[in-house]
């Protein structure tokens, strides 16, 4: 697995540069640069607008007491799309634009939902009462409230 990752890290920039060169030869230098820079600006705008809206939907789902699986997946995929748009390169831009389409996000969510099991848990904490100190309430015991106690 580590070898495949290393090969991907090495081959990806080479493939990205090759695509940029081929597109630059086809449509020209300035339109290619405008395409890459425009995608980065679009990614920043998308991250700001769509990301905030998705986080609001996520919070609304949580306030209703429902598991926010679909909303959480949408937030993550929109965030990934925005980051991919901000990265220079046309392959990342195509992947990001695909993630912006709701049917693609729905298909990815369906694929993940079949492979992931979600377990609902509670985060409550139960404190067992300790048995009372036998010295309390006996003759000669002085009980102080928190506001009456002063460390030396």
N, C-alpha and C positions, 0 to 999 in steps of 0.2 A: 504494500500500500504506500509506503514511504517513497518507493522508487517511482510509482505512478505520479505521485504528487510532485516529486522533483522534476520528472519529465514534463509535466504540465506547466510548472513554473518556468521552465526553460523554453518550451515551445510556444506558450501563449504570447509573449511579447513579439516573438518572431512572426507568428501568424497575424497578430494585430498590425505590425508594421507592413507586412506584405499586403494586407487588405487596404491599408491607407495609401500605399504606393499605387496599387491597381486602381483604386477609386480616383486618386489624384491624376493618374494618366488619362482616365476616362472623362472626368468632368473638369479637371483643372485644379491648380493649387489653391487659389483663393476660395472657390466654392467648397472645396474639401475642408479647408481651415474654418470657414464660416460654419460648416456643418458640425464640426467637432466643438467649436466654441459655443455655438447656439445650443447644442445638446447639454453642455455643462451648465449654461445659464438656466435652461429649462429644468435641469435636475435640481438646481438650488431653489427655484420657484416651487417646483413640485414638492420638494421636501418640506418646505415651509407651509404651503397651503394644504395639500392633501394629507400630509402627516399630522397636522394639528386637527383636521376634521376627523381623521381615523382614530386619533387618540380620544377625541370627545365621544365618538361612537363606542369605543371600548369602555370608557368610564361609565357611559349610560347603561351598557349591558351589565357591568359589574354592579351598579347601583340597583338594578332590577333583580339582582340575586341569581343571575344566570351565568353559566360558564362561557367566557368570551372566546371560545375556540376559533370560530370563523373570523371574528373581528380582530383577534390577535394575529391570526395568519395574514389578514389583509394589511394590517399595520406593518408587519415585518416585510411582506413582499413589496409594499409601496416604498418603504424605507430602502430596501435593497435596490429597487428600480431607480430611486433618486440617486443613490450612491453610484450605481453603474452609469447613470447619465453624466455624472460629474467626472468620472474617469475618462481620460482621453482615449479615444479609439472607437471604431465603428462597430466592432463585434459586441462590445459591452453596450453600445447604444441600441443595437437590435434586440439584445436580451432584455434591456430595460423597457423598451417600448412594448415588448411582448408581455412583460409583467404588469404593464399598465392596463392591459385589456382584461376586463372582468371574467370573460370565459376562460382565459388562460389561468388566472388566479384560482378560479373555481376548479379547474382540472387539477392543478397542483395541490389544492386543498383536499380534493377527493382522493388523490393518490396518497397523500400523507395520512389522511384519516384512516385509510385501510391498513396502514402499517404502524400506526401509533395508537397506543391505548392510553386514554386519559383517565386518571384516577382522582376522584374528588376527595379532598381531605379537609379537616377542620384544623384551625390553628388555635384552638382554645387551650387554656392551661388550667389544670385543676390542682389546687393546693390542698394537701391534706392537713387538717388541723393537728397541730402537735398537742400532746396531752398537756394539761395545765401543770404549771410548776407547783409542786406540793408546798412550797414555802409561801406562795401567794395566799393572802387572806388569813394567815396566822397572826397571832399576836406579836407585835414588834416589827412587822413588815411595813415599810413605807412605799406606797405606790405613787409614782410621779407620772404626770401626763407629759407628752412630748414638749410642750411649751414651758414646762416647769423644770426640765432637765437641762443642766448646763455642764459641759465637760470641764475638767480641771485644767 
